[in-house]
Structure formats: structure tokens, C-alpha cells
Amino acid sequence: MSINHPTVVSTHQLDDVYDVYDAVAVLDRCRIVFAGTMDEFLSNGHGTGVAQLAESAFGILTESAQ
């Protein structure tokens, strides 16, 4: 499947997020706290595997915005 226009997706399914999306934005309290490529997003996290990196990156990015 290919999506050729900007699309907003909210998901907790992090296993295949790297394979499906090119870019990610993280919102915290209605503010964008991160916007960039999947590689840039995952580089903010710790752990092994995409799901663990994504979960960690999200936590780190939203805590730092407080």
C-alpha cells in the first residue's frame, strides 16, 4: 500500500512503524516537540528493536518538553 499525501496516524503499534512511515512528529500538550525522519526519531531512544527504540524515544521527547 502506498499513501501519496500527508496523513496523520496515531498508533500504539510500534513494531512496524519504521517500515510504514518516512517521518514522524511527536505532539505533547498540543505542541510539536519533535519532527523529523524515522531514523532521527529512533536515535532519541534507547534499547534494541524498533518498538523499544520508538517507545523510549517518545518517552524521552515528551518528558523533556515539560
PENOR-V140363 format. One record per residue. SS is DSSP state (helix for helix, strand for strand, loop for the rest). PSI is psi in degrees with one decimal (999 if undefined). D_FIRST is the distance of its C-alpha to the first C-alpha in whole Angstrom. Layout:
# PENOR-V140363
ss->{SS & SS}
psi->{PSI & PSI}
d_first->{D_FIRST & D_FIRST}
This chain:
# PENOR-V140363
ss->{loop & loop & loop & loop & loop & loop & loop & loop & loop & loop & loop & loop & loop & loop & loop & loop & helix & helix & helix & helix & loop & loop & strand & strand & strand & strand & strand & strand & loop & loop & strand & strand & strand & strand & strand & strand & strand & helix & helix & helix & helix & helix & loop & loop & loop & loop & loop & loop & loop & helix & helix & helix & helix & helix & helix & helix & helix & helix & helix & helix & helix & helix & helix & helix & loop & loop}
psi->{140.9 & 132.4 & 121.4 & 23.9 & 157.9 & 135.9 & 136.3 & 127.6 & 131.4 & 123.1 & 153.1 & 2.2 & 92.5 & -7.2 & -41.6 & 13.1 & -37.4 & -37.2 & -22.1 & -36.9 & 144.0 & -31.7 & 159.9 & 146.4 & 139.4 & 126.2 & 138.8 & 116.8 & 47.3 & 14.1 & 142.2 & 116.6 & -10.2 & 140.2 & 125.9 & -166.3 & 165.6 & -41.0 & -42.4 & -42.3 & -50.5 & -26.8 & -14.2 & -13.3 & 176.3 & 147.2 & -168.5 & 142.9 & 150.4 & -44.2 & -44.1 & -41.2 & -43.8 & -44.2 & -44.7 & -45.0 & -43.6 & -46.2 & -44.8 & -45.0 & -37.3 & -31.2 & -36.7 & -17.1 & -8.2 & 999}
d_first->{0 & 4 & 7 & 10 & 13 & 14 & 13 & 16 & 15 & 18 & 17 & 20 & 17 & 18 & 17 & 14 & 14 & 15 & 12 & 9 & 12 & 14 & 16 & 18 & 21 & 24 & 26 & 29 & 32 & 30 & 30 & 27 & 29 & 26 & 23 & 22 & 20 & 18 & 21 & 24 & 23 & 23 & 26 & 28 & 28 & 30 & 29 & 27 & 23 & 21 & 21 & 25 & 25 & 22 & 25 & 28 & 27 & 26 & 29 & 31 & 30 & 30 & 34 & 35 & 34 & 37}
